[in-house]
Amino acid sequence: MTDHPLDVTGVVLVGGQSRRFEAGDKA
């Protein structure tokens, strides 16, 4: 599993798309 860049706002950039990172969704 690769670690994605996590923004201070809690936004994870995956494939260039900004997706809202929810608690507990961490794999």
Stockholm file with secondary structure:
# STOCKHOLM 1.0

chainA/1-27         MTDHPLDVTGVVLVGGQSRRFEAGDKA
#=GR chainA/1-27 SS CCCCCBCTTSEEEETTEEEECCTTCCC
#=GC SS_cons        CCCCCBCTTSEEEETTEEEECCTTCCC
//
